Amino acid sequence: MGCTSCATGDNGQPKGCKNNGTCGTDGCNKLTVFDWLSNMQLPANMEPFNAVEVRFKNGRKEFFQNPENITLSISDVIATEASPGHDIGIVTLTGELVRVQMKKKKIPLKVEALPKIYRKASQRDIDIWQGVRDKESDVQKRSREIAIRHGLQMKISDVEFQGDASKVIFYYTAEDRVDFRELIKEFARTFNTRIEMKQVGFRQEAARLGGIGSCGRELCCSTWLTDFRSVNTSAARYQQLSLNPQKLAGQCGKLKCCLNYELDTYLEALDSFPNTETKLQTEKGNATCQKIDIFKGSLWYAYEKEFMNWHELTAEKANEIIELNKNGKKPVALEEFIIETLKPEKEPFSNVVGQDSLTRFDQPKQKNKKRRNNSRNKNKVEATAGNVPNNNPRSNAPKKQGNKSRNQNRNRKPPKNE
């Protein structure tokens, strides 16, 4: 269920809180933990765990102690201890599940060592908190301009104000180490507050900014993925994917996290396959593996002197030949173990509309157009040949007589005088 800022505005346009999944009111269920122990009572001799999980901007979570036993529930806005001053956060978890979360994140279960919760946030605290959060976009823009002016090879991806506006945290990414001592001094003079710089990885930056992946869905790291596991190129090899960095890399520039989703299923399926480096020994010759298909459960082998001819075998038949080789036996040839499968007959299909043609969007050939244009021009010339006036002055002059008529005039004798 979304918050009020997710409702529609003028002309049916969505408002949106522009937090890219990190909703400030916990209405988008981003990184929310379901308290399945909320309706259960503790035993009589057991004291409740006096620690609370609090979430801040961009999914940052920390644990605090509740020394004054303030009655808190999920989505309460509270003021917590910070250095210096106090910070404003939202309660995400209370009770015994906080103990479970601390064990999961390997945090010591010493409540006395945790920072304290001061009080529930008053309206004045909330107004100051919302006011400084509205300034974050402007501060981020100005900080990027200052970093560019200093010529630093870094990218400031996000800015976070503390709840009491006494400190600003700048999150940045960089390939190499950056000397930002002068940058911090200028930040302090410009924004008149304490400055803290935090370097984050490229995966964390993509989770903060959000976006659309190549699958057409929102990025997993910005919607539901909370922990980043290491991804190796071996995951792509096991799944028989082409090692193309442009296709395997996500928007963060690293290998996609989804390469690990189906890796366990592929590894389980490969357990029934023989080792691809093992050669099959036959009387006809040794055969090496050329290709495998995990979905079909098939392998393709070729003799060492006949690499152009591949023979398809199932994983069971290949393991059978390997067992025979281990016992010192050799089959006659691989052709004995090939199982012929009947290919299903293709259903008659007639392409009436032409939507399946690969060249339906291509431009037609120019030869036919030239022929049509030539025939049209000829017809026009023939139709208008007698009607077109001749403007050539030579053509209007009387035609000269031929040589024969000239000779006849010369041979004529003058008439006699009577």
URQUI-V896963 format. One record per residue. N is the residue number from 1. RES is the residue in three letters. SS is DSSP state (hx for helix, st for strand, lp for the rest). Layout:
BEGIN
N | RES | SS
N | RES | SS
END
This chain:
BEGIN
1 | MET | lp
2 | GLY | lp
3 | CYS | lp
4 | THR | hx
5 | SER | hx
6 | CYS | hx
7 | ALA | lp
8 | THR | st
9 | GLY | lp
10 | ASP | hx
11 | ASN | hx
12 | GLY | hx
13 | GLN | lp
14 | PRO | st
15 | LYS | lp
16 | GLY | lp
17 | CYS | lp
18 | LYS | lp
19 | ASN | lp
20 | ASN | lp
21 | GLY | lp
22 | THR | lp
23 | CYS | lp
24 | GLY | lp
25 | THR | lp
26 | ASP | lp
27 | GLY | lp
28 | CYS | lp
29 | ASN | lp
30 | LYS | lp
31 | LEU | lp
32 | THR | lp
33 | VAL | lp
34 | PHE | lp
35 | ASP | lp
36 | TRP | lp
37 | LEU | lp
38 | SER | lp
39 | ASN | lp
40 | MET | lp
41 | GLN | lp
42 | LEU | lp
43 | PRO | lp
44 | ALA | lp
45 | ASN | lp
46 | MET | lp
47 | GLU | lp
48 | PRO | lp
49 | PHE | lp
50 | ASN | lp
51 | ALA | st
52 | VAL | st
53 | GLU | st
54 | VAL | st
55 | ARG | st
56 | PHE | lp
57 | LYS | hx
58 | ASN | hx
59 | GLY | hx
60 | ARG | lp
61 | LYS | st
62 | GLU | st
63 | PHE | st
64 | PHE | st
65 | GLN | st
66 | ASN | lp
67 | PRO | lp
68 | GLU | lp
69 | ASN | lp
70 | ILE | lp
71 | THR | lp
72 | LEU | lp
73 | SER | lp
74 | ILE | lp
75 | SER | lp
76 | ASP | lp
77 | VAL | st
78 | ILE | st
79 | ALA | st
80 | THR | st
81 | GLU | st
82 | ALA | lp
83 | SER | lp
84 | PRO | lp
85 | GLY | lp
86 | HIS | st
87 | ASP | st
88 | ILE | st
89 | GLY | st
90 | ILE | st
91 | VAL | st
92 | THR | st
93 | LEU | st
94 | THR | st
95 | GLY | lp
96 | GLU | hx
97 | LEU | hx
98 | VAL | hx
99 | ARG | hx
100 | VAL | hx
101 | GLN | hx
102 | MET | hx
103 | LYS | hx
104 | LYS | hx
105 | LYS | lp
106 | LYS | lp
107 | ILE | lp
108 | PRO | lp
109 | LEU | lp
110 | LYS | lp
111 | VAL | hx
112 | GLU | hx
113 | ALA | hx
114 | LEU | lp
115 | PRO | st
116 | LYS | st
117 | ILE | st
118 | TYR | st
119 | ARG | st
120 | LYS | st
121 | ALA | lp
122 | SER | lp
123 | GLN | hx
124 | ARG | hx
125 | ASP | hx
126 | ILE | hx
127 | ASP | hx
128 | ILE | hx
129 | TRP | hx
130 | GLN | hx
131 | GLY | hx
132 | VAL | hx
133 | ARG | hx
134 | ASP | hx
135 | LYS | lp
136 | GLU | hx
137 | SER | hx
138 | ASP | hx
139 | VAL | hx
140 | GLN | hx
141 | LYS | hx
142 | ARG | hx
143 | SER | hx
144 | ARG | hx
145 | GLU | hx
146 | ILE | hx
147 | ALA | hx
148 | ILE | hx
149 | ARG | hx
150 | HIS | lp
151 | GLY | lp
152 | LEU | lp
153 | GLN | lp
154 | MET | lp
155 | LYS | st
156 | ILE | st
157 | SER | st
158 | ASP | st
159 | VAL | st
160 | GLU | st
161 | PHE | st
162 | GLN | lp
163 | GLY | lp
164 | ASP | lp
165 | ALA | lp
166 | SER | lp
167 | LYS | st
168 | VAL | st
169 | ILE | st
170 | PHE | st
171 | TYR | st
172 | TYR | st
173 | THR | st
174 | ALA | lp
175 | GLU | lp
176 | ASP | lp
177 | ARG | lp
178 | VAL | lp
179 | ASP | lp
180 | PHE | lp
181 | ARG | hx
182 | GLU | hx
183 | LEU | hx
184 | ILE | hx
185 | LYS | hx
186 | GLU | hx
187 | PHE | hx
188 | ALA | hx
189 | ARG | hx
190 | THR | hx
191 | PHE | hx
192 | ASN | lp
193 | THR | lp
194 | ARG | st
195 | ILE | st
196 | GLU | st
197 | MET | st
198 | LYS | st
199 | GLN | st
200 | VAL | lp
201 | GLY | lp
202 | PHE | hx
203 | ARG | hx
204 | GLN | hx
205 | GLU | hx
206 | ALA | hx
207 | ALA | hx
208 | ARG | hx
209 | LEU | hx
210 | GLY | lp
211 | GLY | lp
212 | ILE | st
213 | GLY | lp
214 | SER | lp
215 | CYS | lp
216 | GLY | lp
217 | ARG | lp
218 | GLU | st
219 | LEU | lp
220 | CYS | hx
221 | CYS | hx
222 | SER | hx
223 | THR | hx
224 | TRP | lp
225 | LEU | lp
226 | THR | lp
227 | ASP | lp
228 | PHE | lp
229 | ARG | lp
230 | SER | lp
231 | VAL | lp
232 | ASN | lp
233 | THR | hx
234 | SER | hx
235 | ALA | hx
236 | ALA | hx
237 | ARG | hx
238 | TYR | hx
239 | GLN | lp
240 | GLN | lp
241 | LEU | lp
242 | SER | lp
243 | LEU | lp
244 | ASN | lp
245 | PRO | hx
246 | GLN | hx
247 | LYS | hx
248 | LEU | hx
249 | ALA | st
250 | GLY | lp
251 | GLN | lp
252 | CYS | lp
253 | GLY | lp
254 | LYS | lp
255 | LEU | st
256 | LYS | lp
257 | CYS | hx
258 | CYS | hx
259 | LEU | hx
260 | ASN | hx
261 | TYR | lp
262 | GLU | lp
263 | LEU | hx
264 | ASP | hx
265 | THR | hx
266 | TYR | hx
267 | LEU | hx
268 | GLU | hx
269 | ALA | hx
270 | LEU | hx
271 | ASP | lp
272 | SER | lp
273 | PHE | lp
274 | PRO | lp
275 | ASN | lp
276 | THR | lp
277 | GLU | lp
278 | THR | lp
279 | LYS | lp
280 | LEU | st
281 | GLN | st
282 | THR | st
283 | GLU | lp
284 | LYS | lp
285 | GLY | lp
286 | ASN | st
287 | ALA | st
288 | THR | st
289 | CYS | st
290 | GLN | st
291 | LYS | st
292 | ILE | st
293 | ASP | st
294 | ILE | lp
295 | PHE | lp
296 | LYS | lp
297 | GLY | lp
298 | SER | st
299 | LEU | st
300 | TRP | st
301 | TYR | st
302 | ALA | st
303 | TYR | st
304 | GLU | lp
305 | LYS | lp
306 | GLU | st
307 | PHE | st
308 | MET | st
309 | ASN | st
310 | TRP | st
311 | HIS | st
312 | GLU | st
313 | LEU | st
314 | THR | st
315 | ALA | hx
316 | GLU | hx
317 | LYS | hx
318 | ALA | hx
319 | ASN | hx
320 | GLU | hx
321 | ILE | hx
322 | ILE | hx
323 | GLU | hx
324 | LEU | hx
325 | ASN | hx
326 | LYS | hx
327 | ASN | lp
328 | GLY | lp
329 | LYS | lp
330 | LYS | lp
331 | PRO | st
332 | VAL | lp
333 | ALA | lp
334 | LEU | hx
335 | GLU | hx
336 | GLU | hx
337 | PHE | hx
338 | ILE | lp
339 | ILE | lp
340 | GLU | lp
341 | THR | lp
342 | LEU | lp
343 | LYS | lp
344 | PRO | lp
345 | GLU | lp
346 | LYS | lp
347 | GLU | lp
348 | PRO | lp
349 | PHE | lp
350 | SER | lp
351 | ASN | lp
352 | VAL | lp
353 | VAL | lp
354 | GLY | lp
355 | GLN | lp
356 | ASP | lp
357 | SER | lp
358 | LEU | lp
359 | THR | lp
360 | ARG | lp
361 | PHE | lp
362 | ASP | lp
363 | GLN | lp
364 | PRO | lp
365 | LYS | lp
366 | GLN | lp
367 | LYS | hx
368 | ASN | hx
369 | LYS | hx
370 | LYS | hx
371 | ARG | hx
372 | ARG | hx
373 | ASN | hx
374 | ASN | hx
375 | SER | hx
376 | ARG | hx
377 | ASN | hx
378 | LYS | hx
379 | ASN | hx
380 | LYS | hx
381 | VAL | hx
382 | GLU | hx
383 | ALA | hx
384 | THR | lp
385 | ALA | lp
386 | GLY | lp
387 | ASN | lp
388 | VAL | lp
389 | PRO | lp
390 | ASN | lp
391 | ASN | lp
392 | ASN | lp
393 | PRO | hx
394 | ARG | hx
395 | SER | hx
396 | ASN | hx
397 | ALA | lp
398 | PRO | lp
399 | LYS | lp
400 | LYS | lp
401 | GLN | lp
402 | GLY | lp
403 | ASN | hx
404 | LYS | hx
405 | SER | hx
406 | ARG | hx
407 | ASN | hx
408 | GLN | hx
409 | ASN | hx
410 | ARG | hx
411 | ASN | hx
412 | ARG | lp
413 | LYS | lp
414 | PRO | lp
415 | PRO | lp
416 | LYS | lp
417 | ASN | lp
418 | GLU | lp
END
